[in-house]
Amino acid sequence: MVCEAESVPAEIKADRGWACLKLQGPFPFSETGILSSFIGPLAANAIPIFAISTYDTDYVLIKEEFVEKALSTLRKAGHKLIE
């Protein structure tokens, strides 16, 4: 199960400390390589991720200690970051 950390009771064991990046969609199923173009540069720079895809949006979770490196890497790869 994936949810906001604030929604998990303190006594529940959980892997905390993730930041979530949303790939602005929707993306048609006929378009290929969208997620790959996003996570490829991260993998090339040894940034671990956890990806979640829904029917119209992709999310990439990154451990908090890698967020700054990930954002810098994505900018260098030509991705436009919207805050």
N, C-alpha and C positions, 0 to 999 in steps of 0.2 A: 504494500500500500504506500502511496506517495501522497503527502499532504503538507500543508504549512506546519513548520515546527511548533508554532504556538498552539496548534490543535492537538498536539500529542501530550497527554498527561506526563508529568515529570517522572512518575514511577514506571513508565513504560520504556523498555529498552528500544532505542531507535538510533539510527545512524544520522546524527545531526550535523549541521554546519555546511549546508549546501546553498548555493545561489542558483537561481533559475533564469535562464535566458529563453525567451520566446522568439521563435522565428516567425516573423510577421506573415501570415497567410491570409486567406486560404490558398493552398497549392493543389492544383488538379492532380489526380492520380497519374495522368499521362505525362506529367513533368517528372523527369528522373534526375537524380544527382543533386538535388537541393540540399538534403541533409549532409550528403557526402562532401559538398563544397564547403560546408560550415565546419564539420568535424575533422576533415582532412588536415587543415593547418594546425588544429589543436593536437592531433595525434603526432604530427611531424615535430611538434615542440614538446612532446612528452607531457601533455596536459590530459589527465584522465577525465572522462566524462561519463554521464549516465543519460542516455537519450530516451525520450518518450514521444511516440507519435500517436496522434489521434486522427480522426477522419479528415480534419482540415487544418491542423496546426502541429508543429513539432516543437518540443521543448528540449533544451539541453541543460542538464544540471551539472554544476562544477563545484568541487569542494572549495570552500571559502579561501583557503590558502593559495589557490591557483587563479582566483578571479582576475586580479590585475594583469597577470601574465596572459591570461586568456583574452581579455579585452584588447590588449595591445596586439596580440597575435592576429586577432580577427580584423582589427583596423588595418594592419599591414597587408592582410590578405584581400583587402578591398571591400570588406563588409561595412555597411553603414549601421551604426549603433544608434538606436532611438531610446531615449530614457524616459 
